[in-house]
Each structure stands twice: as structure tokens, then as C-alpha cells.
Amino acid sequence: MTAFGGLMWLIFTAMLVLAVVALVMAAVAREDAYRAAGKQNKVFWLIILGITVAVNLLVPMLFLQIAGLVATIVFFVDVRPALRQVSGGGRGRRGGSSSDGPYGPYNGGR
């Protein structure tokens, strides 16, 4: 039974870390990026993710923690990529193609 308890502690800690990272990312993003991306506003996501962090820290109810995990996953999968696309992120360090030039993609004269 000790191994199961350790596994559950690890899962709950991972859920808390994901929620904290999502909260920080939501706080750092600009308010106008939320509007431009067509997502809920910044305050909405700060409240939802803040409640998720509080539930993970203070309320050991699995149903509420899973609901918070769903909100966190929605932020990472839907909202964060839209914010990055609107704010021009994703092309700097990691994004772009190897054939991209300084003014856009190079297609070889085709």
C-alpha cells in the first residue's frame, strides 16, 4: 500500500506543478492577446487556474482536482497556443522552418 500512496502523491504533485505553471503563464500573457485570440479574458483564466491551485493545495477531493486538471489541460492545449500565435511567439528560438528567410518562407523560386 505504500507504493500506491507514493504514486498518488507523485500524481497529485504533478497536477499541482502543472496548475502553477499554467497560472504563471496566464499571468505573464498580455490582456489584449486573450481578446485577439478570441479566448476568455485574462481575469477569467487567472481565477480558474488560481482556484485549481488552491484546490490542489487545500482540498483533497479527487473530483475537484480532476476538474482543475481538465481546466489546466484546456489552457495548455487550446489557450496557450492561440496566445503564442497572436503575440508572435513560436517563430523565434524553436519555431519556423529551415527554409524560412528573414522575410518569410523561401520556396526556391517556384
Residue pairs with C-beta under 8 A, 6 or more apart in sequence:
12 56
12 65
15 56
15 65
15 68
15 69
15 72
16 53
16 56
16 57
18 69
18 72
18 76
19 49
19 52
19 53
19 56
19 68
19 69
19 72
20 53
22 49
22 52
22 72
22 75
22 76
22 80
23 46
23 49
23 50
23 52
23 53
25 75
25 80
26 42
26 45
26 46
26 49
26 75
26 79
27 46
29 42
29 83
29 87
30 42
30 87
31 41
31 42
33 83
33 86
33 87
34 40
34 41
34 42
34 45
34 79
34 83
35 41
36 86
37 79
37 82
37 83
37 85
37 86
38 82
39 45
39 78
39 79
39 82
39 83
40 79
45 75
45 79
48 71
48 75
49 71
49 72
49 75
51 68
52 68
52 69
52 71
52 72
53 68
55 61
55 64
55 65
55 68
56 65
56 68
59 65
81 90
83 89
84 90
89 95
97 105
99 105
99 106
99 107
99 108
100 106
